[in-house]
Amino acid sequence: MKVRRVMIAAPKSGSGKTIVTCALLWALKSRGKQVVSCKCGPDYIDPMFHKKVIGVPAKNLDTFFTDEEQTRTLFLNHMEENGFAVLEGVMGLFDGLGGIREEGSSYHLAKVTKTPIIFVIDAKGMGRSVIPLIAGFLSYDKEHLIRGIILNRISKGYYDVIKPLIEEAGVTVLGFLPDRKDLQIGSRHLGLVLPHELERIQEKLQKVSEEFQKTVSVEEIMEIADTAEELERYEKISAVGPTAAQDRPIPLQERPVIAIARDEAFCFYYMDNIQALEENGAEIVYFSPLHDEKLPQNCHALLFGGGYPELYAEELSANSGMRASVRQAAKNGMPVVAECGGFMYLHNELTDQEGNRFKMAGVIPAHCFYTGKSVRFGYIEMQETQSRFLLPGEKIKGHEFHYYDSTMNGEDAIAVKPVSGKEYPCIIESENCWMGFPHLYYPSNPVFARRFVEKARRFQVKIFPPTLTNDVE
């Protein structure tokens, strides 16, 4: 399958990958290209920004979550023939698990997808030293994927001087970005674009892209993308995975409804997770714990993703109708999966960063509170103490990143750090509930999605049993 593609990567975080990625996506879209974005790693925010502000399809790819063949196939499933993909790297180019392994790194993803790399370097405060820096990365690039350089935060005068010297190392310099505040988009806007801000951010990004196109050769980037070799198109992979006898996929005519919390407070979802639920036979509807008075009618399971409930704690607390509706649904045995921010919302109470205390949904008899520091960070694998959502002995992969903690984190699963091997208990689980801080990636163990949908189906049958008829001929 022919897919034109490049990866935007850098020596370290803060080099300018995101601004270059956004500017390039906007430039390609304005040229009428059928462009999509892929974010390396478990970051929810950049794909959300690409989709919401730039209007391009976006997803995550992660070589820790999925093996090489599955990663390639998930990538191709995101593409159309002759489409254009911009992959955004994470951290430094070679920084993988624990900062020391290739797995999970930008370079590993580029190697797995055979994607040419555009290398962005923050050259502010650097002189000729930028040349050995680039030479070092080129020598470490055993697959010869680095095909172009963009220098960030330098003057045109210095760019004209240093460009030919860099190109003596055998790599093309594609352009530069000057050190101007109006060409930066702060992390505040990457993480928290509110509806009333959207138009202003779109206008700013359009301006950034226009300036980018004056000093960076988009045409040369497109030429590099055209050199990407074809990838073999496997049978379209299903997030459902292999079917076990005890885990029958749901017939489409019997679709249970899974209601997903999605609004300003709950917005962290992997596209592949939702697709996995749909492929297993679920019908997806969305609701807002902030704005809706109660849960959607005739839903059979609830999914609460991560997000920013702490920023909307007062509004969530004031919506007593929704809180009561969620609490009653859980009491009635409706299946519930909750991750990080969603887990926080299901507590009795939440104390925010300023010390204000708010009532939450009251499903979990515990208190959630701000700690002032990172509590957990990074990749994990989880195994249940009792088999409920997974097959016995199996694991599912995920990650954690939160500054809040709980008086009841749960002990129904064991999390293991992939590099250090450190273990700790997590997850509050019952036959129908999985609730905890970790974010899950369902394709890492497709049984989780299938069993979640099956539990929703069982609840559907319980509350709406099939009508028995006695037809007489």
GIWOUR-V121520 format. One record per backbone hydrogen bond with DSSP energy under -1.0 kcal/mol. NH is the residue of the N-H (numbers start at 0). CO is the residue of the C=O. E is the energy in kcal/mol with one decimal. If there is no record, write none. Layout:
NH;CO;E
NH;CO;E
//
This chain:
3;82;-2.2
4;224;-1.1
5;84;-1.7
6;115;-2.5
7;86;-3.1
8;117;-2.3
19;15;-2.0
20;16;-2.8
21;17;-2.8
22;18;-2.3
23;19;-2.6
24;20;-2.7
25;21;-2.3
26;22;-2.2
27;23;-2.7
28;24;-2.6
29;25;-2.4
31;28;-1.8
32;27;-2.3
34;32;-1.7
35;83;-2.2
36;56;-2.7
37;85;-1.9
38;58;-2.8
39;87;-2.9
40;60;-2.3
47;43;-1.7
48;44;-2.5
49;45;-2.8
50;46;-2.3
51;47;-2.8
52;48;-2.5
53;48;-1.1
54;49;-1.1
55;49;-1.6
58;36;-1.2
60;38;-2.4
65;61;-1.9
70;66;-2.7
71;67;-2.4
72;68;-2.2
73;69;-2.7
74;70;-2.0
75;71;-2.4
76;72;-2.3
77;74;-1.1
78;75;-1.5
81;1;-2.8
82;79;-2.3
83;33;-2.3
84;3;-2.8
85;35;-2.2
86;5;-2.9
87;37;-2.9
88;7;-3.0
92;9;-2.1
94;91;-1.8
96;102;-2.4
98;95;-2.6
99;96;-1.9
100;96;-2.0
104;101;-2.4
106;92;-2.4
108;104;-1.8
109;105;-2.6
110;106;-2.7
111;107;-2.7
112;108;-2.4
114;109;-2.5
116;144;-3.2
117;6;-3.6
118;147;-3.2
119;8;-3.2
120;149;-2.6
122;120;-1.1
122;151;-2.2
125;122;-2.2
129;126;-1.8
130;127;-2.1
132;128;-1.5
133;129;-2.2
134;130;-2.8
135;131;-2.4
136;132;-1.8
137;133;-2.5
138;134;-2.2
139;135;-1.6
141;139;-1.5
143;140;-1.4
146;116;-2.8
147;116;-1.2
148;171;-2.2
149;118;-2.7
150;174;-2.1
151;120;-3.5
152;176;-1.4
153;176;-1.5
158;154;-2.3
159;155;-2.5
160;156;-1.1
161;157;-2.7
162;158;-2.4
165;161;-2.3
166;162;-2.2
168;165;-2.2
169;166;-1.6
173;148;-3.0
175;214;-1.5
176;150;-2.2
179;177;-1.7
182;179;-1.6
183;180;-1.6
188;185;-1.0
189;185;-1.3
190;186;-2.3
191;187;-2.0
196;193;-1.7
197;193;-1.1
200;196;-2.3
201;197;-2.5
202;198;-2.1
203;199;-2.1
204;200;-2.7
205;201;-2.2
206;202;-1.9
207;203;-2.6
208;204;-2.7
209;205;-2.2
210;206;-2.2
211;207;-2.5
212;208;-2.3
215;211;-1.9
216;173;-2.7
217;215;-1.2
220;216;-1.6
221;217;-2.5
222;218;-2.0
223;219;-2.2
224;220;-2.4
225;221;-1.8
226;223;-1.0
227;224;-1.3
230;0;-2.2
246;243;-1.9
249;279;-1.3
253;250;-2.1
254;251;-1.3
257;282;-2.7
258;300;-2.8
259;284;-2.9
260;302;-2.5
261;286;-2.9
262;265;-1.7
266;305;-1.2
267;305;-2.1
273;269;-1.6
274;270;-2.3
275;271;-2.0
276;272;-1.8
277;273;-2.1
278;274;-2.8
279;275;-1.3
280;277;-1.8
281;276;-2.3
282;255;-3.0
284;257;-2.0
286;259;-2.1
291;287;-2.4
299;256;-3.3
301;334;-2.4
302;258;-2.3
303;336;-2.8
307;264;-1.9
310;307;-1.1
315;311;-2.9
316;312;-2.6
317;313;-2.1
318;314;-1.2
319;317;-2.1
322;318;-2.0
323;319;-2.4
324;320;-2.0
325;321;-2.7
326;322;-2.3
327;323;-2.4
328;324;-2.1
329;325;-2.2
330;326;-2.0
331;327;-2.0
332;329;-1.4
333;328;-2.3
335;431;-2.0
336;301;-2.3
337;433;-2.5
338;303;-2.5
339;435;-1.8
341;338;-2.4
343;339;-2.5
344;340;-2.0
345;341;-1.3
346;343;-1.4
347;363;-1.0
347;365;-1.7
348;365;-1.2
349;357;-2.4
350;367;-2.6
351;355;-2.5
354;351;-1.7
357;349;-2.6
359;347;-2.8
360;344;-2.6
361;346;-2.4
362;345;-1.5
363;345;-3.0
365;363;-2.6
367;348;-2.4
368;404;-2.5
370;402;-2.4
374;401;-2.8
377;399;-2.2
379;397;-2.4
380;415;-1.8
381;395;-2.9
382;413;-1.8
384;411;-2.4
393;390;-2.1
395;381;-1.9
397;379;-2.4
398;438;-1.8
399;377;-2.1
401;375;-1.5
404;368;-2.7
406;366;-1.9
411;426;-2.6
412;425;-1.8
413;382;-2.6
414;423;-3.0
415;380;-2.5
416;421;-2.6
420;416;-1.7
423;414;-1.8
425;412;-2.4
426;408;-1.1
427;434;-3.4
429;432;-1.9
433;335;-2.4
434;427;-2.1
435;337;-1.9
438;398;-2.9
440;396;-2.0
443;440;-1.8
444;441;-2.3
447;444;-1.9
449;445;-1.8
450;446;-3.0
451;447;-2.2
452;448;-2.3
453;449;-2.2
454;450;-2.4
455;451;-1.9
456;452;-2.4
457;453;-2.3
458;454;-2.1
459;455;-2.3
460;456;-2.4
461;457;-2.1
462;458;-2.2
463;459;-2.3
//
